[in-house]
Amino acid sequence: MPNYDYQCNVCKKTYTVTLSIKEHEKNPKPPCEHCGSKDVKRIFSNVTVITSKKS
């Protein structure tokens, strides 16, 4: 399941939420885990891809 990173616009803390794609579609902005605010923005993080040497 994908991890989604968010930053709260009220307390400025970041947090990560693990949601299925369907859960994320239903609630794309989960409340802040620290203060409960719904004023959050999604942060896009780096992705690491591991491939074999054959490719």
CORFENDA-V355143 format. One line per field, one symbol per residue. ss: DSSP state (a for helix, b for strand, c for the rest). phi: phi as a letter, one per 20 degrees, with the letter a starting at -180 (. if undefined). burial: + if it has 16 or more other ideal C-beta (glycine too) atoms within 10 Angstrom, else -. A space follows every 10 residues. Layout:
ss: ???
phi: ???
burial: ???
This chain:
ss: cbbbbbbbcc cccbbbbbbc aaaaaacccc cccccccccb bbbccccccc ccccc
phi: .fdcdccfee emedbdcdcf ffffffcfcf fgfednfeec cededfdddd cfffe
burial: ---+-+-+-- ----+-+-+- ---+------ ++-------+ ---------- -----
